[in-house]
Amino acid sequence: MNLTTLPTHLSSNSNADTFSNSDKLSSASSDYMDSSVSGAVPKTITPNAIILADALTDTTISWRIHNCKISEKTLTQDKPLAFLYYYDSLDDAIKQTHPLTPALLAQFNTLMTADEAAKLIGIDKALVTSPWHVKVMGSLVVFSEALQLAVRLHWTNTGKATQQIYTKDADDAMIAAFNEWQFFGRVDVLYKNDKQALVSIDEQNASDEPLLTIDASTEYQQLSATHALTLIAKLEAEKAELPWFEAAILERIA
């Protein structure tokens, strides 16, 4: 794959992304090498190595987004909910005229539709709020032409089966669902530069290989679970400073 031929959706930084950026990244590697002396990381890092997590969160690099796509989408009001959700969403005036009875309390955890809940309470269906159930999962590739580095990430609006959003309009529900979107799951790396080392660091030392060297290749390589979690945690912590991710996702779900 020739990264220079990838179509560009977004580029949020106008600075030229050249290998001079690697000077900044390699200086960061010295900090990690110093920490290895105290046992935090049991291996040293090549002085000019690129540290994956640091590179992806470096705002001086002109990262671009490619192939942001949706793999799964649920947007419906038809899924059943436990009766308690419907009752709790009622106006206080309706609750006063239709108080909880032993029969209603017995149904609190019973799954049902909004229509069934309305019949159970004895009110018009229009008075029962039926939330939108939203679940969207997708992926994107973020890449730097100069570093010859591409990383495929996965994103979603929720880690639950669906997220319940109380809005009248489906479009508003979708937008609201992505107020707290998140990265998750596997991470794949494509690195084509055989002149400079690329490394990933498991900062929690939860794996048998806390310092992982990613070899140059023409194919994507999947990061181990611990390294993927470390990378995702870093991206989540600094997501507000990396607006190109959210811009690409919101453009895709619109």
Residue, then its C-alpha position, 0 to 999 in steps of 0.5 A: m500500500n502506498l500511503t501517499t495515494l490514500p484519499t484524505h477526509l480530514s487534516s486538522n494541522s497545517n504543519a508539514d509532517t516531515f521526518s524532523n518530527s521524529d527528532k521530537l519523538s526520539s527525544a521522548s524515547s530517552d525518557y522511557m530509556d531512563s525509566s528502564v534503568s529503574g526497572a519500569v521498562p526492562k528493555t532500552i529503546t533505540p535513540n531515534a525510535i518512534i513511540l507509537a502512543d506519543a506519535l499518535t497524540d503529537t499535534t505537530i504531526s499532520w495526521r489524516i483520517h482515511n476510510c472512516k466507516i460504520s460496521e454496525k448501526t442500531l437506531t430504533q424505538d422498537k426495542p423493549l425495555a424494563f417497565l420501570y424505565y417507562y414509568d420513571s419517565l412519566d410526568d409527575a402529574i401522571k404518576q400522581t393520577h396513576p400511582l404504583t400499585p402492587a401489580l405495577l411493582a411486580q412488573f418493574n423488571t418485565l421487558m415490554t414495548a412502550d405500547e404495552a407499558a401504556k396499556l399496563i398503566g392505563i394511559d394513552k401511548a402518547l404519554v409514555t416516552s419511548p427512547w431511541h436505542v442507539k448503537v453505532m460501531g465503526s473503524l477509521v485509519v489515521f495515517s502520516e505520509a511522512l512517517q509511513l505509519a497508519v493505525r486502524l482504530h475502532w470506535t463506538n458511542t457506547g460499550k453497552a448493547t445500546q444507549q437509550i436517548y430521550t429525544k423526539d428526533a432520530d437525528d438528535a438522538m444520534i448526535a446526543a449518543f456521540n457526546e461521549w463516544q469512545f475508542f475500543g477493541r483491536v488496534d492494527v498498525l501498518y508501518k512501512n519505514d524500515k529506516q527507523a524503529l517503531v515501538s509500543i510501550d505497555e506502561q502498566n507492565a501487564s504483558d510479558e513484553p512491555l516493550l514491543t518493536i513493530d517491524a516494518s511491513t506491507e501488511y497490518q499487524q495487530l497489537s496485543a491486547t495490553h498494548a492496544l489498551t495502553l494506546i487507547a487509554k492514551l488517546e482517550a486521555e488526550k482526545a480533546e486535543l485531537p479533534w480530527f478523530e471526532a470530526a471524521i466520526l461525526e461527519r460519517i454518522a451525519 
